[in-house]
Amino acid sequence: MTGSTANTGDLGLFDTTFSTGATVLSALALLIGIGFMVMGYQDMALPVVGTELSILTGMVGLLAGLFVGLVAFVAAVYMEPGFDDEH
């Protein structure tokens, strides 16, 4: 059995510092995107900036958060360890 088929069940999201950071970034981006969606659906304003959101801007914020979260999650799963992390 080769090494690539032996490790298919383990994603290794918390093995290196890079993959841990990318996983945390992915989760935060997903939560922020959901927050934008909820605030846009309820016609709320952003807490710090004060800009009022519509349902369209809420959906744009959700899609941007999902995009960043997906890219960070793929990077966490498929990136190889760097020079300072030995595996």
N, C-alpha and C positions, 0 to 999 in steps of 0.2 A: 504494500500500500504506500502510495507516495505521500509526501508531506502536504500537498495541496488538498488531497481528498480526505486526509485524516483530520484536518482542522476545519472542516466546513461547518460544523455545528456551533463552533465558538466564534462569536463576532469580535471579541477582544476590544470592547469599547472602553475599558478602563485599564488596559495593559500599559500604555505609555502616557506620558504627560500630554502629548499632542492629541491623542485620541480621546483622552478625558476632557480636555478643553473643547474639542470639537463637539463632543456629545453634549456638554453643558451649553455651548452656544446654540446647538440645534434645539434643545429643549426650551431655552429662553426665547429664541426667535419664534418658535411655535406658540408659546404663551403670549408673546407680544402681539403676534398676528391675530390670535383669538380675541385679545383685548381690543384691538382695533375694530374687529368685526362687531363685537358687542356694543362698543361705543358708537360706531356708525349706525348700527341698527336702531339704537335708542336715541339718535340725534343728540348725543352728548358732546361736550367740548373736551379737548385734551387737557389733562390736569395742569401741566406746567406751562404749555404754550398758549392755551386758551382758544385755539382754532376749533371751530365747530365742525363736526364730521357729519357727512350725509351717508346714506347707505352705500353709495358708489365709492366714496373715499374709504369707507370701512372695508369694503371688499378688496379694494386695491391694497390696503394695508395688510389684510389677511393673505392675499396672494404673494405679496413681497415677503412676509414672514415665513410662509410655507416654502418659498423658493430658497431663502437663506438657510432655513432649517434643513431642507432636503440636501442642499449642497454640503453643508457642514456634516450631516449624518453620513453621506457617501464618503466624504473625506475621512471621517473617523473610522469607517469600516475598512476602506481600501488603501489608505496611505501606509507606506512602509515606515518603520522607525528611522529616525534621523541619525546623525553621526554620534550623538552623545548617548543614545539609548541602544544598549546591546541586547540582542535576542539570539 
